[in-house]
Amino acid sequence: MKIDVHFHAVGSGNDLSDINNDIYYSRLLRNSDNCFTNLLIKTVQNMVEKSLEKQIFGCKKKKTVTAEDYFGLAYKLLISSKEIDGIVLLGLDAVYSSKTGDLNEKKTELYVSNRFLNNKVMELNERLQKEADFQKANKRFYFGASVNPNRKDWESELDYVLSQTNAVLVKWIPSVQHIQVADKKHKEFYDALSLYNMPLLCHVGPEYSFSEGRTQKSLDNFRYLENPLERGVRIIAAHCSTPVFPFVDKNEIEEFYTFMKNANRGKNVQLWADTSALSLSSRIFMIPEIVKTFPSRWLIHGSDFPIPIDGRPHIPWLTYKISLKKYIQIIKTKNLLDKDVRIKRAHGFSDIILENAEKVLRFSVK
């Protein structure tokens, strides 16, 4: 099965007390001490919002994209895709104090609760199973849970995910969630993930979609993954730890490859990397290095939707391995999930990465 392991769930709810019925999203920009960084964050956020509005509402009068609007778009993208059979919808736990375990409303920018998303995934799959078309009926949404180990009730929340849902992974963005991955106090959390064969999809590298991603950027260092790796956790490192903006962010592709090589010295791959958001125009000229550096057997496909997917900047002959024929095919592709796959394929990524998710995700029936 060809699976997109990195597809965010987003919405526009504004009530943190209603997180089991809606997705909470705060548009408040928490300023960093760098005006240029603030501009980049605002630019990325506006770009995502405008892209979603265009896809969902077209030329109609602009209005806020709700969670229901968004899930409707996700459903449409999956059933019309010729390249993707399954999507992992990702939750995102809130920010909690590392000292008290209390929820930090001021610092929480996005909160997609496990109970809300688990129920939504089941609803979407029930809808799929009613499709008359056999191929559509066999597509699937998967639940990507998120549990912040700083929350005071992390044990009961993680137990819910592990024993009462069909979650296929646990998702973290350390900077956004204020998680110190290297903190030894999380060893029991890691032991539980390892025991239940639950992989951790962890963001590493620069983060520009959230303000906290810049104010807490030091937390997104791939080197901190050594702690959960030592506890036996299988990890998917998002974005191959690549820069978002080459002239702003440090390029640590070679350093991350060395780290992966050390982690995967055994017979089985323990540290994977996903290809989410690698088709961004700002990363075009890094793609040859990424394709050359990382073996396909270590990579998993991800789109990072709703980060916009645009084929136009991948200009023939100016970008790696893009011929005019492939460029025209990419431009003509309407389905954004297919467009993302075809951009990466044209750049030299192997189709093997589309099916590697089956080797990593926890497929089980509760």
Protein Blocks (a to p, Z undefined) as FASTA:
>chain_A
ZZdfbdcdddfbfbfklmmmbccddfbdcddfbfklmmmmmmmmmmmmmmmmmmmnomac
cddddfklmmmmmmmmmmmpckbcbdcdddddddddfklopacfklmmbdcdfklmmmmm
mmmmmmmmmpmblklmmgccdddddddfkbmklmmmmmmmmmmcccfbdcddfklnopaf
klmklmmmmmmmmmnopacdddedjdfkbfklmmmmmmmcfklmmmmmmnopacddehhl
pafblmlpccfklmmmmmmmmmmmpmbdfbdcdfehklpmklmmmmmmmmmmpcfklpcc
dekiabdcdfklmgghkaghiafklmmmmmmpmblklmmmmmmmmnopafklmmmmmmmm
ccddZZ
